[in-house]
Amino acid sequence: MLAWRGAKVVGRATLLLRSRYPEVRSVLPELAEINALEVRPQGEGTGTALILAAEREARHRSVPIAGLAVDITNDRAQRLYERLGYTMWARGLVIDRWMQRASDGQVLGEQAVECFYLTKQLT
């Protein structure tokens, strides 16, 4: 999903129809996951709009729960998610892993970040 302001992209998010995290999939197989939320500049409602759009799409697909991971150091994002009705799941942290790449595509290394996982009932 992309958020536009005029001709400029000001935000993005990915809606997955199952969790990236095996520990979440094993407990919540029917879950839509909002991933890679990024907005610039922050604080103008773009993140909220993207999350609400992702939730609408999940509801349209009859998915009963939305989930997302947030870096344990990202208090601002966590407050946003909680304000939108997301609550911490009781099964501990998840580890978000990805490959960091240079602009030419060369792999620089794997990144791993501890994250809280939050969920919200959509139905």
Backbone atoms as SQL, in Angstrom:
CREATE TABLE atoms (id INTEGER PRIMARY KEY, chain TEXT, resi INTEGER, resn TEXT, atom TEXT, x REAL, y REAL, z REAL);
INSERT INTO atoms VALUES
  (1, 'A', 1, 'MET', 'N', 0.848, -1.159, 0.000),
  (2, 'A', 1, 'MET', 'CA', 0.000, 0.000, 0.000),
  (3, 'A', 1, 'MET', 'C', 0.901, 1.231, 0.000),
  (4, 'A', 2, 'LEU', 'N', 0.472, 2.251, -0.741),
  (5, 'A', 2, 'LEU', 'CA', 1.216, 3.499, -0.813),
  (6, 'A', 2, 'LEU', 'C', 0.317, 4.657, -0.413),
  (7, 'A', 3, 'ALA', 'N', 0.907, 5.639, 0.264),
  (8, 'A', 3, 'ALA', 'CA', 0.204, 6.880, 0.584),
  (9, 'A', 3, 'ALA', 'C', 0.846, 7.983, -0.240),
  (10, 'A', 4, 'TRP', 'N', 0.007, 8.741, -0.909),
  (11, 'A', 4, 'TRP', 'CA', 0.488, 9.814, -1.788),
  (12, 'A', 4, 'TRP', 'C', 0.063, 11.165, -1.246),
  (13, 'A', 5, 'ARG', 'N', 0.900, 12.153, -1.429),
  (14, 'A', 5, 'ARG', 'CA', 0.541, 13.552, -1.218),
  (15, 'A', 5, 'ARG', 'C', 0.917, 14.243, -2.515),
  (16, 'A', 6, 'GLY', 'N', -0.088, 14.537, -3.316),
  (17, 'A', 6, 'GLY', 'CA', 0.174, 15.041, -4.665),
  (18, 'A', 6, 'GLY', 'C', 0.853, 13.954, -5.472),
  (19, 'A', 7, 'ALA', 'N', 1.982, 14.270, -6.067),
  (20, 'A', 7, 'ALA', 'CA', 2.723, 13.307, -6.884),
  (21, 'A', 7, 'ALA', 'C', 3.817, 12.601, -6.092),
  (22, 'A', 8, 'LYS', 'N', 3.868, 12.820, -4.789),
  (23, 'A', 8, 'LYS', 'CA', 4.950, 12.278, -3.963),
  (24, 'A', 8, 'LYS', 'C', 4.442, 11.169, -3.050),
  (25, 'A', 9, 'VAL', 'N', 5.166, 10.048, -3.001),
  (26, 'A', 9, 'VAL', 'CA', 4.857, 8.972, -2.063),
  (27, 'A', 9, 'VAL', 'C', 5.348, 9.404, -0.688),
  (28, 'A', 10, 'VAL', 'N', 4.435, 9.402, 0.303),
  (29, 'A', 10, 'VAL', 'CA', 4.796, 9.831, 1.654),
  (30, 'A', 10, 'VAL', 'C', 4.698, 8.698, 2.672),
  (31, 'A', 11, 'GLY', 'N', 4.293, 7.513, 2.215),
  (32, 'A', 11, 'GLY', 'CA', 4.218, 6.390, 3.131),
  (33, 'A', 11, 'GLY', 'C', 3.967, 5.090, 2.396),
  (34, 'A', 12, 'ARG', 'N', 4.279, 4.016, 3.112),
  (35, 'A', 12, 'ARG', 'CA', 4.040, 2.683, 2.549),
  (36, 'A', 12, 'ARG', 'C', 3.812, 1.693, 3.673),
  (37, 'A', 13, 'ALA', 'N', 3.128, 0.616, 3.339),
  (38, 'A', 13, 'ALA', 'CA', 2.931, -0.507, 4.249),
  (39, 'A', 13, 'ALA', 'C', 2.623, -1.727, 3.398),
  (40, 'A', 14, 'THR', 'N', 2.952, -2.877, 3.933),
  (41, 'A', 14, 'THR', 'CA', 2.652, -4.133, 3.256),
  (42, 'A', 14, 'THR', 'C', 1.640, -4.897, 4.100),
  (43, 'A', 15, 'LEU', 'N', 0.606, -5.416, 3.460),
  (44, 'A', 15, 'LEU', 'CA', -0.372, -6.245, 4.149),
  (45, 'A', 15, 'LEU', 'C', -0.134, -7.690, 3.723),
  (46, 'A', 16, 'LEU', 'N', 0.243, -8.515, 4.685),
  (47, 'A', 16, 'LEU', 'CA', 0.453, -9.939, 4.446),
  (48, 'A', 16, 'LEU', 'C', -0.779, -10.699, 4.930),
  (49, 'A', 17, 'LEU', 'N', -1.158, -11.727, 4.206),
  (50, 'A', 17, 'LEU', 'CA', -2.353, -12.484, 4.600),
  (51, 'A', 17, 'LEU', 'C', -2.024, -13.647, 5.525),
  (52, 'A', 18, 'ARG', 'N', -0.799, -13.668, 6.017),
  (53, 'A', 18, 'ARG', 'CA', -0.382, -14.546, 7.110),
  (54, 'A', 18, 'ARG', 'C', 0.888, -13.940, 7.694),
  (55, 'A', 19, 'SER', 'N', 1.182, -14.296, 8.906),
  (56, 'A', 19, 'SER', 'CA', 2.319, -13.694, 9.589),
  (57, 'A', 19, 'SER', 'C', 3.647, -14.181, 9.039),
  (58, 'A', 20, 'ARG', 'N', 4.638, -13.320, 9.080),
  (59, 'A', 20, 'ARG', 'CA', 6.016, -13.683, 8.728),
  (60, 'A', 20, 'ARG', 'C', 6.644, -14.546, 9.814),
  (61, 'A', 21, 'TYR', 'N', 6.091, -14.511, 11.015),
  (62, 'A', 21, 'TYR', 'CA', 6.710, -15.133, 12.177),
  (63, 'A', 21, 'TYR', 'C', 6.086, -16.497, 12.470),
  (64, 'A', 22, 'PRO', 'N', 6.890, -17.563, 12.447),
  (65, 'A', 22, 'PRO', 'CA', 6.343, -18.912, 12.678),
  (66, 'A', 22, 'PRO', 'C', 5.590, -19.028, 13.999),
  (67, 'A', 23, 'GLU', 'N', 6.087, -18.383, 15.048),
  (68, 'A', 23, 'GLU', 'CA', 5.436, -18.483, 16.352),
  (69, 'A', 23, 'GLU', 'C', 4.056, -17.830, 16.347),
  (70, 'A', 24, 'VAL', 'N', 3.851, -16.838, 15.513),
  (71, 'A', 24, 'VAL', 'CA', 2.537, -16.211, 15.380),
  (72, 'A', 24, 'VAL', 'C', 1.635, -17.093, 14.514),
  (73, 'A', 25, 'ARG', 'N', 2.164, -17.579, 13.383),
  (74, 'A', 25, 'ARG', 'CA', 1.365, -18.442, 12.489),
  (75, 'A', 25, 'ARG', 'C', 0.849, -19.673, 13.211),
  (76, 'A', 26, 'SER', 'N', 1.655, -20.241, 14.119),
  (77, 'A', 26, 'SER', 'CA', 1.235, -21.472, 14.802),
  (78, 'A', 26, 'SER', 'C', 0.052, -21.235, 15.737),
  (79, 'A', 27, 'VAL', 'N', -0.090, -20.007, 16.248),
  (80, 'A', 27, 'VAL', 'CA', -1.175, -19.688, 17.179),
  (81, 'A', 27, 'VAL', 'C', -2.328, -18.980, 16.475),
  (82, 'A', 28, 'LEU', 'N', -2.007, -18.126, 15.506),
  (83, 'A', 28, 'LEU', 'CA', -3.017, -17.309, 14.819),
  (84, 'A', 28, 'LEU', 'C', -2.891, -17.489, 13.305),
  (85, 'A', 29, 'PRO', 'N', -3.326, -18.629, 12.791),
  (86, 'A', 29, 'PRO', 'CA', -3.176, -18.852, 11.345),
  (87, 'A', 29, 'PRO', 'C', -4.048, -17.936, 10.491),
  (88, 'A', 30, 'GLU', 'N', -5.162, -17.460, 11.032),
  (89, 'A', 30, 'GLU', 'CA', -6.043, -16.558, 10.287),
  (90, 'A', 30, 'GLU', 'C', -5.811, -15.127, 10.765),
  (91, 'A', 31, 'LEU', 'N', -4.724, -14.555, 10.299),
  (92, 'A', 31, 'LEU', 'CA', -4.312, -13.233, 10.728),
  (93, 'A', 31, 'LEU', 'C', -3.733, -12.500, 9.534),
  (94, 'A', 32, 'ALA', 'N', -4.073, -11.223, 9.406),
  (95, 'A', 32, 'ALA', 'CA', -3.443, -10.360, 8.403),
  (96, 'A', 32, 'ALA', 'C', -2.396, -9.531, 9.133),
  (97, 'A', 33, 'GLU', 'N', -1.203, -9.467, 8.566),
  (98, 'A', 33, 'GLU', 'CA', -0.121, -8.763, 9.242),
  (99, 'A', 33, 'GLU', 'C', 0.271, -7.508, 8.475),
  (100, 'A', 34, 'ILE', 'N', 0.337, -6.412, 9.191),
  (101, 'A', 34, 'ILE', 'CA', 0.789, -5.144, 8.611),
  (102, 'A', 34, 'ILE', 'C', 2.285, -5.068, 8.840),
  (103, 'A', 35, 'ASN', 'N', 3.012, -4.907, 7.757),
  (104, 'A', 35, 'ASN', 'CA', 4.465, -4.991, 7.829),
  (105, 'A', 35, 'ASN', 'C', 5.090, -3.813, 7.105),
  (106, 'A', 36, 'ALA', 'N', 6.282, -3.443, 7.517),
  (107, 'A', 36, 'ALA', 'CA', 7.110, -2.436, 6.837),
  (108, 'A', 36, 'ALA', 'C', 6.422, -1.075, 6.716),
  (109, 'A', 37, 'LEU', 'N', 5.714, -0.677, 7.767),
  (110, 'A', 37, 'LEU', 'CA', 5.089, 0.650, 7.767),
  (111, 'A', 37, 'LEU', 'C', 6.186, 1.705, 7.849),
  (112, 'A', 38, 'GLU', 'N', 6.130, 2.637, 6.923),
  (113, 'A', 38, 'GLU', 'CA', 7.106, 3.725, 6.901),
  (114, 'A', 38, 'GLU', 'C', 6.434, 4.968, 6.347),
  (115, 'A', 39, 'VAL', 'N', 6.573, 6.089, 7.042),
  (116, 'A', 39, 'VAL', 'CA', 6.010, 7.354, 6.565),
  (117, 'A', 39, 'VAL', 'C', 7.028, 8.481, 6.751),
  (118, 'A', 40, 'ARG', 'N', 6.975, 9.429, 5.836),
  (119, 'A', 40, 'ARG', 'CA', 7.828, 10.625, 5.894),
  (120, 'A', 40, 'ARG', 'C', 7.057, 11.799, 5.346),
  (121, 'A', 41, 'PRO', 'N', 6.861, 12.855, 6.094),
  (122, 'A', 41, 'PRO', 'CA', 7.248, 13.041, 7.489),
  (123, 'A', 41, 'PRO', 'C', 6.263, 12.348, 8.428),
  (124, 'A', 42, 'GLN', 'N', 6.690, 12.136, 9.649),
  (125, 'A', 42, 'GLN', 'CA', 5.844, 11.521, 10.657),
  (126, 'A', 42, 'GLN', 'C', 4.968, 12.569, 11.323),
  (127, 'A', 43, 'GLY', 'N', 3.926, 12.092, 12.006),
  (128, 'A', 43, 'GLY', 'CA', 3.095, 12.981, 12.805),
  (129, 'A', 43, 'GLY', 'C', 2.013, 13.720, 12.049),
  (130, 'A', 44, 'GLU', 'N', 1.736, 13.309, 10.806),
  (131, 'A', 44, 'GLU', 'CA', 0.708, 13.993, 10.016),
  (132, 'A', 44, 'GLU', 'C', -0.487, 13.101, 9.684),
  (133, 'A', 45, 'GLY', 'N', -0.577, 11.934, 10.337),
  (134, 'A', 45, 'GLY', 'CA', -1.719, 11.054, 10.134),
  (135, 'A', 45, 'GLY', 'C', -1.564, 10.029, 9.026),
  (136, 'A', 46, 'THR', 'N', -0.448, 10.031, 8.346),
  (137, 'A', 46, 'THR', 'CA', -0.260, 9.092, 7.239),
  (138, 'A', 46, 'THR', 'C', -0.186, 7.651, 7.728),
  (139, 'A', 47, 'GLY', 'N', 0.528, 7.423, 8.830),
  (140, 'A', 47, 'GLY', 'CA', 0.622, 6.076, 9.392),
  (141, 'A', 47, 'GLY', 'C', -0.739, 5.546, 9.798),
  (142, 'A', 48, 'THR', 'N', -1.524, 6.387, 10.460),
  (143, 'A', 48, 'THR', 'CA', -2.883, 5.998, 10.849),
  (144, 'A', 48, 'THR', 'C', -3.706, 5.644, 9.620),
  (145, 'A', 49, 'ALA', 'N', -3.638, 6.465, 8.582),
  (146, 'A', 49, 'ALA', 'CA', -4.410, 6.210, 7.364),
  (147, 'A', 49, 'ALA', 'C', -4.002, 4.886, 6.720),
  (148, 'A', 50, 'LEU', 'N', -2.714, 4.590, 6.684),
  (149, 'A', 50, 'LEU', 'CA', -2.252, 3.329, 6.095),
  (150, 'A', 50, 'LEU', 'C', -2.717, 2.127, 6.912),
  (151, 'A', 51, 'ILE', 'N', -2.643, 2.231, 8.220),
  (152, 'A', 51, 'ILE', 'CA', -3.096, 1.124, 9.076),
  (153, 'A', 51, 'ILE', 'C', -4.593, 0.895, 8.890),
  (154, 'A', 52, 'LEU', 'N', -5.383, 1.964, 8.886),
  (155, 'A', 52, 'LEU', 'CA', -6.830, 1.813, 8.707),
  (156, 'A', 52, 'LEU', 'C', -7.169, 1.245, 7.337),
  (157, 'A', 53, 'ALA', 'N', -6.412, 1.629, 6.311),
  (158, 'A', 53, 'ALA', 'CA', -6.634, 1.067, 4.969),
  (159, 'A', 53, 'ALA', 'C', -6.292, -0.420, 4.953),
  (160, 'A', 54, 'ALA', 'N', -5.214, -0.801, 5.622),
  (161, 'A', 54, 'ALA', 'CA', -4.843, -2.219, 5.691),
  (162, 'A', 54, 'ALA', 'C', -5.911, -3.017, 6.440),
  (163, 'A', 55, 'GLU', 'N', -6.438, -2.450, 7.522),
  (164, 'A', 55, 'GLU', 'CA', -7.505, -3.128, 8.260),
  (165, 'A', 55, 'GLU', 'C', -8.752, -3.302, 7.396),
  (166, 'A', 56, 'ARG', 'N', -9.113, -2.265, 6.630),
  (167, 'A', 56, 'ARG', 'CA', -10.278, -2.385, 5.737),
  (168, 'A', 56, 'ARG', 'C', -10.073, -3.511, 4.731),
  (169, 'A', 57, 'GLU', 'N', -8.885, -3.586, 4.164),
  (170, 'A', 57, 'GLU', 'CA', -8.603, -4.649, 3.183),
  (171, 'A', 57, 'GLU', 'C', -8.665, -6.019, 3.849),
  (172, 'A', 58, 'ALA', 'N', -8.138, -6.144, 5.053),
  (173, 'A', 58, 'ALA', 'CA', -8.207, -7.422, 5.772),
  (174, 'A', 58, 'ALA', 'C', -9.656, -7.810, 6.046),
  (175, 'A', 59, 'ARG', 'N', -10.478, -6.847, 6.477),
  (176, 'A', 59, 'ARG', 'CA', -11.901, -7.124, 6.703),
  (177, 'A', 59, 'ARG', 'C', -12.582, -7.546, 5.400),
  (178, 'A', 60, 'HIS', 'N', -12.257, -6.865, 4.318),
  (179, 'A', 60, 'HIS', 'CA', -12.813, -7.208, 3.006),
  (180, 'A', 60, 'HIS', 'C', -12.493, -8.659, 2.647),
  (181, 'A', 61, 'ARG', 'N', -11.359, -9.136, 3.083),
  (182, 'A', 61, 'ARG', 'CA', -10.947, -10.519, 2.825),
  (183, 'A', 61, 'ARG', 'C', -11.391, -11.471, 3.936),
  (184, 'A', 62, 'SER', 'N', -12.221, -10.979, 4.844),
  (185, 'A', 62, 'SER', 'CA', -12.795, -11.762, 5.949),
  (186, 'A', 62, 'SER', 'C', -11.744, -12.304, 6.915),
  (187, 'A', 63, 'VAL', 'N', -10.680, -11.578, 7.098),
  (188, 'A', 63, 'VAL', 'CA', -9.656, -11.970, 8.066),
  (189, 'A', 63, 'VAL', 'C', -10.051, -11.385, 9.425),
  (190, 'A', 64, 'PRO', 'N', -10.118, -12.210, 10.481),
  (191, 'A', 64, 'PRO', 'CA', -10.662, -11.739, 11.752),
  (192, 'A', 64, 'PRO', 'C', -9.703, -10.947, 12.645),
  (193, 'A', 65, 'ILE', 'N', -8.401, -11.061, 12.413),
  (194, 'A', 65, 'ILE', 'CA', -7.422, -10.440, 13.301),
  (195, 'A', 65, 'ILE', 'C', -6.323, -9.783, 12.473),
  (196, 'A', 66, 'ALA', 'N', -5.882, -8.605, 12.909),
  (197, 'A', 66, 'ALA', 'CA', -4.701, -7.961, 12.326),
  (198, 'A', 66, 'ALA', 'C', -3.587, -7.997, 13.366),
  (199, 'A', 67, 'GLY', 'N', -2.368, -8.108, 12.878),
  (200, 'A', 67, 'GLY', 'CA', -1.225, -8.106, 13.779),
  (201, 'A', 67, 'GLY', 'C', -0.091, -7.297, 13.186),
  (202, 'A', 68, 'LEU', 'N', 0.831, -6.928, 14.039),
  (203, 'A', 68, 'LEU', 'CA', 2.028, -6.214, 13.584),
  (204, 'A', 68, 'LEU', 'C', 3.105, -6.309, 14.650),
  (205, 'A', 69, 'ALA', 'N', 4.332, -6.176, 14.200),
  (206, 'A', 69, 'ALA', 'CA', 5.478, -6.179, 15.105),
  (207, 'A', 69, 'ALA', 'C', 6.023, -4.760, 15.184),
  (208, 'A', 70, 'VAL', 'N', 6.542, -4.410, 16.349),
  (209, 'A', 70, 'VAL', 'CA', 7.144, -3.086, 16.533),
  (210, 'A', 70, 'VAL', 'C', 8.431, -3.257, 17.341),
  (211, 'A', 71, 'ASP', 'N', 9.486, -2.650, 16.854),
  (212, 'A', 71, 'ASP', 'CA', 10.780, -2.666, 17.538),
  (213, 'A', 71, 'ASP', 'C', 10.579, -2.241, 18.994),
  (214, 'A', 72, 'ILE', 'N', 11.182, -2.958, 19.925),
  (215, 'A', 72, 'ILE', 'CA', 10.960, -2.668, 21.349),
  (216, 'A', 72, 'ILE', 'C', 11.433, -1.273, 21.740),
  (217, 'A', 73, 'THR', 'N', 12.246, -0.632, 20.913),
  (218, 'A', 73, 'THR', 'CA', 12.717, 0.722, 21.223),
  (219, 'A', 73, 'THR', 'C', 11.861, 1.811, 20.567),
  (220, 'A', 74, 'ASN', 'N', 10.854, 1.421, 19.769),
  (221, 'A', 74, 'ASN', 'CA', 10.053, 2.392, 19.023),
  (222, 'A', 74, 'ASN', 'C', 8.774, 2.738, 19.790),
  (223, 'A', 75, 'ASP', 'N', 8.940, 3.525, 20.843),
  (224, 'A', 75, 'ASP', 'CA', 7.804, 3.893, 21.700),
  (225, 'A', 75, 'ASP', 'C', 6.726, 4.662, 20.946),
  (226, 'A', 76, 'ARG', 'N', 7.126, 5.527, 20.045),
  (227, 'A', 76, 'ARG', 'CA', 6.155, 6.355, 19.315),
  (228, 'A', 76, 'ARG', 'C', 5.222, 5.485, 18.476),
  (229, 'A', 77, 'ALA', 'N', 5.779, 4.522, 17.756),
  (230, 'A', 77, 'ALA', 'CA', 4.943, 3.630, 16.948),
  (231, 'A', 77, 'ALA', 'C', 4.067, 2.766, 17.842),
  (232, 'A', 78, 'GLN', 'N', 4.618, 2.275, 18.933),
  (233, 'A', 78, 'GLN', 'CA', 3.827, 1.447, 19.835),
  (234, 'A', 78, 'GLN', 'C', 2.625, 2.226, 20.375),
  (235, 'A', 79, 'ARG', 'N', 2.826, 3.481, 20.725),
  (236, 'A', 79, 'ARG', 'CA', 1.701, 4.307, 21.203),
  (237, 'A', 79, 'ARG', 'C', 0.639, 4.481, 20.116),
  (238, 'A', 80, 'LEU', 'N', 1.079, 4.678, 18.875),
  (239, 'A', 80, 'LEU', 'CA', 0.129, 4.786, 17.762),
  (240, 'A', 80, 'LEU', 'C', -0.707, 3.522, 17.648),
  (241, 'A', 81, 'TYR', 'N', -0.056, 2.371, 17.641),
  (242, 'A', 81, 'TYR', 'CA', -0.774, 1.103, 17.481),
  (243, 'A', 81, 'TYR', 'C', -1.750, 0.884, 18.633),
  (244, 'A', 82, 'GLU', 'N', -1.328, 1.174, 19.841),
  (245, 'A', 82, 'GLU', 'CA', -2.221, 1.000, 20.990),
  (246, 'A', 82, 'GLU', 'C', -3.399, 1.968, 20.920),
  (247, 'A', 83, 'ARG', 'N', -3.149, 3.187, 20.471),
  (248, 'A', 83, 'ARG', 'CA', -4.246, 4.160, 20.304),
  (249, 'A', 83, 'ARG', 'C', -5.265, 3.659, 19.282),
  (250, 'A', 84, 'LEU', 'N', -4.802, 2.895, 18.290),
  (251, 'A', 84, 'LEU', 'CA', -5.686, 2.359, 17.256),
  (252, 'A', 84, 'LEU', 'C', -6.327, 1.027, 17.658),
  (253, 'A', 85, 'GLY', 'N', -6.102, 0.592, 18.900),
  (254, 'A', 85, 'GLY', 'CA', -6.787, -0.584, 19.413),
  (255, 'A', 85, 'GLY', 'C', -5.968, -1.861, 19.424),
  (256, 'A', 86, 'TYR', 'N', -4.701, -1.791, 19.118),
  (257, 'A', 86, 'TYR', 'CA', -3.844, -2.983, 19.152),
  (258, 'A', 86, 'TYR', 'C', -3.384, -3.232, 20.582),
  (259, 'A', 87, 'THR', 'N', -3.321, -4.514, 20.939),
  (260, 'A', 87, 'THR', 'CA', -2.862, -4.891, 22.278),
  (261, 'A', 87, 'THR', 'C', -1.735, -5.905, 22.161),
  (262, 'A', 88, 'MET', 'N', -0.871, -5.902, 23.157),
  (263, 'A', 88, 'MET', 'CA', 0.269, -6.790, 23.208),
  (264, 'A', 88, 'MET', 'C', -0.198, -8.233, 23.314),
  (265, 'A', 89, 'TRP', 'N', 0.372, -9.097, 22.511),
  (266, 'A', 89, 'TRP', 'CA', 0.027, -10.503, 22.675),
  (267, 'A', 89, 'TRP', 'C', 0.868, -11.071, 23.795),
  (268, 'A', 90, 'ALA', 'N', 0.372, -12.099, 24.445),
  (269, 'A', 90, 'ALA', 'CA', 0.959, -12.584, 25.693),
  (270, 'A', 90, 'ALA', 'C', 2.040, -13.652, 25.495),
  (271, 'A', 91, 'ARG', 'N', 2.537, -13.823, 24.288),
  (272, 'A', 91, 'ARG', 'CA', 3.479, -14.916, 24.047),
  (273, 'A', 91, 'ARG', 'C', 4.922, -14.455, 23.858),
  (274, 'A', 92, 'GLY', 'N', 5.226, -13.267, 24.327),
  (275, 'A', 92, 'GLY', 'CA', 6.609, -12.802, 24.287),
  (276, 'A', 92, 'GLY', 'C', 6.983, -12.088, 23.006),
  (277, 'A', 93, 'LEU', 'N', 8.272, -11.876, 22.844),
  (278, 'A', 93, 'LEU', 'CA', 8.804, -11.120, 21.717),
  (279, 'A', 93, 'LEU', 'C', 8.905, -11.977, 20.464),
  (280, 'A', 94, 'VAL', 'N', 8.948, -11.321, 19.314),
  (281, 'A', 94, 'VAL', 'CA', 9.299, -11.964, 18.052),
  (282, 'A', 94, 'VAL', 'C', 10.594, -11.309, 17.570),
  (283, 'A', 95, 'ILE', 'N', 11.334, -12.021, 16.756),
  (284, 'A', 95, 'ILE', 'CA', 12.562, -11.480, 16.190),
  (285, 'A', 95, 'ILE', 'C', 12.307, -11.182, 14.716),
  (286, 'A', 96, 'ASP', 'N', 12.431, -9.919, 14.356),
  (287, 'A', 96, 'ASP', 'CA', 12.274, -9.510, 12.957),
  (288, 'A', 96, 'ASP', 'C', 13.649, -9.605, 12.292),
  (289, 'A', 97, 'ARG', 'N', 13.746, -10.399, 11.227),
  (290, 'A', 97, 'ARG', 'CA', 15.012, -10.600, 10.515),
  (291, 'A', 97, 'ARG', 'C', 14.859, -10.200, 9.054),
  (292, 'A', 98, 'TRP', 'N', 15.887, -9.569, 8.522),
  (293, 'A', 98, 'TRP', 'CA', 15.894, -9.223, 7.111),
  (294, 'A', 98, 'TRP', 'C', 17.329, -9.076, 6.640),
  (295, 'A', 99, 'MET', 'N', 17.495, -9.166, 5.330),
  (296, 'A', 99, 'MET', 'CA', 18.805, -8.985, 4.727),
  (297, 'A', 99, 'MET', 'C', 18.968, -7.518, 4.357),
  (298, 'A', 100, 'GLN', 'N', 20.036, -6.915, 4.819),
  (299, 'A', 100, 'GLN', 'CA', 20.328, -5.532, 4.444),
  (300, 'A', 100, 'GLN', 'C', 21.156, -5.558, 3.165),
  (301, 'A', 101, 'ARG', 'N', 20.750, -4.742, 2.211),
  (302, 'A', 101, 'ARG', 'CA', 21.420, -4.709, 0.915),
  (303, 'A', 101, 'ARG', 'C', 21.911, -3.306, 0.581),
  (304, 'A', 102, 'ALA', 'N', 23.011, -3.252, -0.150),
  (305, 'A', 102, 'ALA', 'CA', 23.517, -1.986, -0.682),
  (306, 'A', 102, 'ALA', 'C', 22.645, -1.580, -1.859),
  (307, 'A', 103, 'SER', 'N', 22.788, -0.352, -2.322),
  (308, 'A', 103, 'SER', 'CA', 21.978, 0.133, -3.442),
  (309, 'A', 103, 'SER', 'C', 22.187, -0.682, -4.717),
  (310, 'A', 104, 'ASP', 'N', 23.315, -1.367, -4.836),
  (311, 'A', 104, 'ASP', 'CA', 23.575, -2.204, -6.007),
  (312, 'A', 104, 'ASP', 'C', 23.060, -3.632, -5.839),
  (313, 'A', 105, 'GLY', 'N', 22.410, -3.902, -4.697),
  (314, 'A', 105, 'GLY', 'CA', 21.843, -5.225, -4.453),
  (315, 'A', 105, 'GLY', 'C', 22.747, -6.156, -3.676),
  (316, 'A', 106, 'GLN', 'N', 23.991, -5.787, -3.456),
  (317, 'A', 106, 'GLN', 'CA', 24.925, -6.639, -2.716),
  (318, 'A', 106, 'GLN', 'C', 24.442, -6.802, -1.281),
  (319, 'A', 107, 'VAL', 'N', 24.472, -8.035, -0.786),
  (320, 'A', 107, 'VAL', 'CA', 24.042, -8.318, 0.578),
  (321, 'A', 107, 'VAL', 'C', 25.122, -7.831, 1.549),
  (322, 'A', 108, 'LEU', 'N', 24.703, -6.982, 2.474),
  (323, 'A', 108, 'LEU', 'CA', 25.626, -6.453, 3.481),
  (324, 'A', 108, 'LEU', 'C', 25.610, -7.273, 4.760),
  (325, 'A', 109, 'GLY', 'N', 24.505, -7.975, 4.984),
  (326, 'A', 109, 'GLY', 'CA', 24.396, -8.805, 6.182),
  (327, 'A', 109, 'GLY', 'C', 22.967, -8.907, 6.655),
  (328, 'A', 110, 'GLU', 'N', 22.756, -9.830, 7.571),
  (329, 'A', 110, 'GLU', 'CA', 21.428, -10.012, 8.136),
  (330, 'A', 110, 'GLU', 'C', 21.247, -9.089, 9.337),
  (331, 'A', 111, 'GLN', 'N', 20.070, -8.526, 9.443),
  (332, 'A', 111, 'GLN', 'CA', 19.692, -7.703, 10.588),
  (333, 'A', 111, 'GLN', 'C', 18.663, -8.482, 11.404),
  (334, 'A', 112, 'ALA', 'N', 18.694, -8.292, 12.710),
  (335, 'A', 112, 'ALA', 'CA', 17.718, -8.938, 13.590),
  (336, 'A', 112, 'ALA', 'C', 17.388, -7.975, 14.721),
  (337, 'A', 113, 'VAL', 'N', 16.091, -7.771, 14.944),
  (338, 'A', 113, 'VAL', 'CA', 15.624, -6.818, 15.947),
  (339, 'A', 113, 'VAL', 'C', 14.537, -7.481, 16.787),
  (340, 'A', 114, 'GLU', 'N', 14.626, -7.324, 18.111),
  (341, 'A', 114, 'GLU', 'CA', 13.563, -7.806, 18.986),
  (342, 'A', 114, 'GLU', 'C', 12.357, -6.890, 18.859),
  (343, 'A', 115, 'CYS', 'N', 11.182, -7.507, 18.753),
  (344, 'A', 115, 'CYS', 'CA', 9.950, -6.738, 18.572),
  (345, 'A', 115, 'CYS', 'C', 8.850, -7.230, 19.497),
  (346, 'A', 116, 'PHE', 'N', 8.038, -6.275, 19.935),
  (347, 'A', 116, 'PHE', 'CA', 6.769, -6.613, 20.547),
  (348, 'A', 116, 'PHE', 'C', 5.833, -7.010, 19.417),
  (349, 'A', 117, 'TYR', 'N', 4.858, -7.876, 19.711),
  (350, 'A', 117, 'TYR', 'CA', 3.851, -8.212, 18.704),
  (351, 'A', 117, 'TYR', 'C', 2.501, -7.795, 19.269),
  (352, 'A', 118, 'LEU', 'N', 1.741, -7.088, 18.439),
  (353, 'A', 118, 'LEU', 'CA', 0.438, -6.574, 18.854),
  (354, 'A', 118, 'LEU', 'C', -0.634, -7.091, 17.900),
  (355, 'A', 119, 'THR', 'N', -1.829, -7.286, 18.410),
  (356, 'A', 119, 'THR', 'CA', -2.937, -7.765, 17.594),
  (357, 'A', 119, 'THR', 'C', -4.188, -6.935, 17.865),
  (358, 'A', 120, 'LYS', 'N', -5.119, -7.042, 16.917),
  (359, 'A', 120, 'LYS', 'CA', -6.401, -6.349, 17.032),
  (360, 'A', 120, 'LYS', 'C', -7.487, -7.201, 16.385),
  (361, 'A', 121, 'GLN', 'N', -8.588, -7.373, 17.089),
  (362, 'A', 121, 'GLN', 'CA', -9.766, -8.049, 16.522),
  (363, 'A', 121, 'GLN', 'C', -10.397, -7.139, 15.478),
  (364, 'A', 122, 'LEU', 'N', -10.670, -7.678, 14.321),
  (365, 'A', 122, 'LEU', 'CA', -11.280, -6.891, 13.246),
  (366, 'A', 122, 'LEU', 'C', -12.760, -7.174, 13.087),
  (367, 'A', 123, 'THR', 'N', -13.217, -8.283, 13.625),
  (368, 'A', 123, 'THR', 'CA', -14.634, -8.633, 13.468),
  (369, 'A', 123, 'THR', 'C', -15.358, -8.564, 14.793);
